Amino acid sequence: MTKGTLFYRLQTDPATVMLVIVLLAYGCPIEAVVAAFGFDRRTIKSWWQRAGQHCQQVHDRLVASSQLDLVQAQADEIKVKAWGRSLWMGLTMMVQCR
C-alpha cells in the first residue's frame, strides 16, 4: 500500500513519521526531535532524506517534465540562514497559478 512513498518498508507509524517531517520542515532541531520521540538521530535523518527524495521525484514528474506555456511568470529569491550558513532559494511561478 505504501510502495512508491517515503513510508515504504518503514516500521514506524506513517502519522509519526509525518509529524517528525513537519517539525523538521518548520525548523525544529534534530536534537529536539530525538529528545521528544526517542528515535535515533540516523533514523530521523534517513526519514528526512527519504521525504526530500520523494518530493524531488514528484516535482520532476509533475512540474519539470511538463510543457508549461509561460506567458507570464513571476520570479523571486530569498536568502535563508540555516545551520550556520546562508543559502539562496529561488522561486518562479506562473501568474495564473498565483
Residue frames as a rotation matrix with the C-alpha (Angstrom) as fourth column:
MET 1
0.563 0.826 0.000 0.00
0.826 -0.563 0.000 0.00
0.000 0.000 -1.000 0.00
THR 2
0.738 -0.322 -0.594 2.87
-0.006 -0.883 0.470 2.40
-0.675 -0.343 -0.653 0.71
LYS 3
0.002 -0.775 0.631 5.07
0.834 0.350 0.426 1.36
-0.551 0.526 0.648 -2.22
GLY 4
-0.058 -0.119 0.991 6.39
0.827 -0.563 -0.019 4.41
0.560 0.818 0.131 -4.04
THR 5
0.772 0.301 0.559 6.16
-0.052 -0.848 0.528 6.65
0.633 -0.437 -0.639 -0.96
LEU 6
-0.175 -0.876 0.450 8.59
-0.634 -0.249 -0.732 7.59
0.753 -0.413 -0.512 1.76
PHE 7
0.182 0.346 0.920 6.73
-0.960 0.266 0.090 5.22
-0.214 -0.900 0.381 4.12
TYR 8
0.680 0.121 -0.723 7.60
-0.463 0.835 -0.296 2.08
0.568 0.536 0.624 2.13
ARG 9
0.307 -0.479 -0.822 9.06
0.426 0.842 -0.331 -0.61
0.851 -0.248 0.463 4.41
LEU 10
-0.519 -0.411 0.750 9.20
-0.485 -0.581 -0.654 1.67
0.704 -0.703 0.102 7.45
GLN 11
-0.520 0.267 -0.811 8.36
0.624 0.767 -0.147 0.08
0.583 -0.583 -0.566 10.80
THR 12
-0.854 0.160 -0.495 7.07
0.299 -0.628 -0.719 3.34
-0.426 -0.762 0.488 12.31
ASP 13
0.132 0.989 0.064 3.50
0.795 -0.067 -0.603 4.62
-0.592 0.131 -0.795 12.01
PRO 14
-0.255 -0.235 0.938 3.26
0.881 -0.456 0.126 6.98
0.398 0.859 0.324 9.00
ALA 15
0.747 0.572 0.338 1.49
0.368 -0.780 0.506 9.62
0.553 -0.253 -0.794 11.13
THR 16
0.734 -0.559 -0.387 4.51
0.339 -0.192 0.921 9.75
-0.589 -0.807 0.049 13.45
VAL 17
-0.235 -0.840 0.489 6.93
0.895 0.009 0.446 9.99
-0.379 0.543 0.750 10.53
MET 18
0.089 0.350 0.933 4.88
0.733 -0.657 0.177 12.83
0.675 0.668 -0.315 9.03
LEU 19
0.957 0.249 -0.150 4.84
0.277 -0.627 0.728 14.66
0.087 -0.738 -0.669 12.36
VAL 20
0.283 -0.937 -0.203 8.63
0.553 -0.013 0.833 14.42
-0.783 -0.348 0.515 12.54
ILE 21
-0.347 -0.400 0.848 9.00
0.937 -0.191 0.294 15.65
0.044 0.896 0.441 8.93
VAL 22
0.522 0.614 0.592 6.66
0.542 -0.775 0.325 18.60
0.658 0.152 -0.737 9.59
LEU 23
0.876 -0.251 -0.412 8.63
0.284 -0.420 0.862 19.56
-0.389 -0.872 -0.296 12.72
LEU 24
-0.133 -0.977 0.168 11.88
0.725 0.019 0.688 19.45
-0.675 0.213 0.706 10.73
ALA 25
-0.143 0.147 0.979 10.31
0.904 -0.383 0.190 21.49
0.402 0.912 -0.078 7.92
TYR 26
0.795 0.493 0.354 9.35
0.291 -0.821 0.491 24.19
0.533 -0.287 -0.796 10.43
GLY 27
0.214 -0.847 0.487 12.93
-0.397 -0.531 -0.749 24.35
0.893 -0.033 -0.450 11.70
CYS 28
0.870 0.085 0.486 12.78
-0.488 0.300 0.820 22.13
-0.076 -0.950 0.303 14.76
PRO 29
-0.100 -0.990 -0.095 16.33
-0.991 0.107 -0.077 20.90
0.087 0.086 -0.993 15.50
ILE 30
0.107 0.055 -0.993 17.02
-0.304 0.953 0.020 17.19
0.947 0.299 0.119 15.02
GLU 31
-0.845 -0.498 -0.196 18.26
0.043 0.302 -0.952 17.01
0.533 -0.813 -0.234 18.61
ALA 32
-0.627 0.689 0.364 14.87
-0.739 -0.377 -0.559 18.21
-0.248 -0.619 0.745 19.87
VAL 33
0.307 0.731 -0.610 13.04
-0.858 0.490 0.156 15.60
0.412 0.475 0.777 17.78
VAL 34
-0.262 -0.500 -0.825 15.37
-0.032 0.859 -0.511 12.89
0.965 -0.107 -0.241 19.09
ALA 35
-0.978 -0.132 0.159 14.73
-0.148 -0.091 -0.985 14.01
0.144 -0.987 0.069 22.67
ALA 36
-0.361 0.922 0.138 10.96
-0.904 -0.309 -0.294 14.23
-0.229 -0.231 0.946 22.20
PHE 37
0.544 0.665 -0.512 10.37
-0.806 0.583 -0.100 10.98
0.232 0.468 0.853 20.31
GLY 38
0.369 -0.474 0.799 13.33
-0.520 0.608 0.600 8.83
-0.770 -0.637 -0.022 21.35
PHE 39
0.976 -0.061 0.209 14.32
0.206 0.568 -0.797 7.89
-0.071 0.821 0.567 17.80
ASP 40
0.103 -0.994 0.031 17.96
0.744 0.098 0.661 7.56
-0.660 -0.045 0.750 16.77
ARG 41
0.064 -0.180 -0.982 19.44
-0.296 -0.943 0.153 10.61
-0.953 0.281 -0.113 15.04
ARG 42
-0.885 -0.458 -0.079 20.31
-0.230 0.284 0.931 8.48
-0.404 0.842 -0.357 11.98
THR 43
-0.465 0.807 0.363 16.69
0.832 0.539 -0.132 7.34
-0.302 0.240 -0.922 11.71
ILE 44
0.378 0.595 -0.709 15.44
0.352 -0.801 -0.484 10.94
-0.856 -0.067 -0.513 11.72
LYS 45
-0.268 -0.576 -0.772 17.99
-0.547 -0.569 0.614 11.92
-0.793 0.587 -0.163 9.06
SER 46
-0.922 -0.038 0.386 17.00
0.236 0.735 0.636 8.91
-0.308 0.677 -0.668 6.96
TRP 47
0.002 0.996 0.085 13.31
0.867 0.040 -0.496 9.91
-0.498 0.074 -0.864 7.07
TRP 48
0.331 0.053 -0.942 14.21
-0.079 -0.993 -0.084 13.47
-0.940 0.102 -0.325 6.18
GLN 49
-0.672 -0.668 -0.320 16.32
-0.432 0.003 0.902 12.29
-0.601 0.744 -0.290 3.23
ARG 50
-0.733 0.463 0.499 13.57
0.626 0.746 0.227 9.94
-0.267 0.478 -0.837 2.03
ALA 51
0.306 0.879 -0.366 10.99
0.626 -0.475 -0.618 12.74
-0.717 -0.040 -0.696 2.23
GLY 52
0.064 -0.380 -0.923 13.24
-0.436 -0.843 0.316 15.05
-0.898 0.382 -0.219 0.22
GLN 53
-0.904 -0.417 0.094 13.87
-0.134 0.485 0.864 12.40
-0.406 0.768 -0.494 -2.43
HIS 54
-0.365 0.852 0.375 10.15
0.852 0.468 -0.234 11.68
-0.375 0.234 -0.897 -2.73
CYS 55
0.446 0.506 -0.738 9.34
0.226 -0.862 -0.454 15.39
-0.866 0.036 -0.499 -3.10
GLN 56
-0.377 -0.676 -0.633 12.04
-0.538 -0.397 0.744 15.69
-0.754 0.621 -0.214 -5.78
GLN 57
-0.891 0.084 0.447 10.56
0.347 0.762 0.547 12.74
-0.294 0.642 -0.708 -7.70
VAL 58
0.106 0.994 -0.009 7.06
0.836 -0.094 -0.540 14.24
-0.538 0.050 -0.842 -7.53
HIS 59
0.309 -0.069 -0.948 8.39
-0.192 -0.981 0.009 17.62
-0.931 0.179 -0.317 -8.67
ASP 60
-0.717 -0.668 -0.202 10.34
-0.356 0.102 0.929 16.09
-0.600 0.737 -0.311 -11.56
ARG 61
-0.736 0.464 0.493 7.35
0.635 0.726 0.265 14.09
-0.234 0.508 -0.829 -12.74
LEU 62
0.216 0.974 -0.068 4.62
0.912 -0.226 -0.343 16.72
-0.350 0.012 -0.937 -12.36
VAL 63
0.725 0.060 -0.686 6.43
0.048 -0.998 -0.037 20.01
-0.687 -0.007 -0.726 -12.90
ALA 64
-0.118 -0.917 -0.380 9.84
-0.423 -0.300 0.855 19.65
-0.898 0.262 -0.353 -14.51
SER 65
-0.765 -0.222 0.604 8.78
0.337 0.663 0.669 17.21
-0.549 0.715 -0.433 -17.24
SER 66
0.247 0.940 0.234 5.63
0.787 -0.054 -0.615 19.07
-0.566 0.336 -0.753 -18.27
GLN 67
-0.620 -0.338 0.707 5.45
0.726 -0.590 0.355 21.57
0.297 0.733 0.611 -21.08
LEU 68
0.040 0.610 -0.792 4.24
0.778 -0.516 -0.358 24.79
-0.627 -0.602 -0.495 -19.50
ASP 69
0.107 0.093 0.990 3.09
0.793 -0.608 -0.029 27.77
0.599 0.788 -0.139 -21.52
LEU 70
-0.071 -0.244 -0.967 4.78
0.884 -0.465 0.052 30.52
-0.463 -0.851 0.248 -19.54
VAL 71
0.297 0.262 0.918 3.23
0.699 -0.715 -0.023 33.66
0.650 0.649 -0.396 -20.99
GLN 72
0.325 -0.200 0.924 3.70
-0.548 -0.836 0.012 35.46
0.771 -0.510 -0.382 -17.69
ALA 73
0.352 -0.281 -0.893 5.89
0.677 0.735 0.035 34.31
0.646 -0.617 0.449 -14.82
GLN 74
0.748 -0.147 0.648 6.91
-0.496 -0.773 0.397 35.86
0.442 -0.617 -0.651 -11.52
ALA 75
0.267 -0.750 -0.605 10.35
0.519 0.641 -0.566 35.12
0.812 -0.163 0.560 -10.09
ASP 76
0.741 -0.071 0.668 11.69
-0.546 -0.643 0.537 35.85
0.391 -0.762 -0.515 -6.62
GLU 77
0.008 -0.769 -0.640 14.66
0.297 0.613 -0.733 34.92
0.955 -0.184 0.233 -4.48
ILE 78
0.841 0.238 0.486 15.26
-0.390 -0.357 0.849 34.83
0.376 -0.903 -0.208 -0.76
LYS 79
-0.284 -0.954 -0.092 18.36
-0.413 0.209 -0.887 34.50
0.865 -0.214 -0.453 1.39
VAL 80
0.818 0.569 -0.091 17.92
-0.228 0.465 0.855 31.88
0.529 -0.679 0.510 4.11
LYS 81
-0.262 -0.873 0.412 20.20
-0.855 0.011 -0.519 31.37
0.448 -0.488 -0.749 7.10
ALA 82
0.851 0.525 -0.001 20.29
-0.480 0.780 0.402 27.73
0.211 -0.342 0.916 8.15
TRP 83
0.874 -0.476 -0.102 22.75
0.479 0.802 0.358 25.58
-0.088 -0.362 0.928 10.08
GLY 84
0.334 -0.782 -0.526 25.32
0.306 -0.438 0.845 28.34
-0.891 -0.443 0.093 10.35
ARG 85
-0.778 -0.579 0.245 25.42
0.428 -0.203 0.881 29.23
-0.460 0.790 0.406 6.65
SER 86
-0.146 0.708 -0.691 23.49
-0.471 -0.664 -0.581 31.32
-0.870 0.241 0.430 4.16
LEU 87
-0.617 0.056 0.785 21.64
0.604 0.673 0.426 29.81
-0.505 0.737 -0.449 1.21
TRP 88
-0.665 0.450 -0.595 19.84
-0.640 -0.754 0.145 31.43
-0.384 0.478 0.790 -1.70
MET 89
-0.477 0.615 0.628 16.49
0.538 0.769 -0.345 29.97
-0.695 0.173 -0.698 -2.70
GLY 90
-0.902 0.186 -0.390 14.70
-0.410 -0.655 0.635 30.81
-0.137 0.733 0.667 -5.92
LEU 91
-0.350 0.863 0.363 11.04
0.473 0.498 -0.727 30.52
-0.808 -0.083 -0.583 -6.84
THR 92
-0.899 0.184 -0.397 9.28
-0.429 -0.549 0.718 31.04
-0.086 0.815 0.572 -10.15
MET 93
-0.491 0.793 0.361 5.55
0.470 0.590 -0.656 30.62
-0.733 -0.153 -0.662 -10.70
MET 94
-0.628 0.417 0.656 3.01
0.635 -0.212 0.743 31.17
0.449 0.884 -0.132 -13.43
VAL 95
-0.927 0.297 0.230 0.95
-0.362 -0.870 -0.335 34.27
0.100 -0.394 0.914 -12.76
GLN 96
-0.118 0.947 -0.300 -2.28
-0.591 0.176 0.787 32.33
0.798 0.270 0.539 -13.49
CYS 97
0.056 0.083 -0.995 -1.47
0.475 0.874 0.100 29.89
0.878 -0.479 0.010 -10.64
ARG 98
-0.874 -0.473 0.111 -0.80
0.159 -0.496 -0.854 32.60
0.459 -0.729 0.509 -8.10
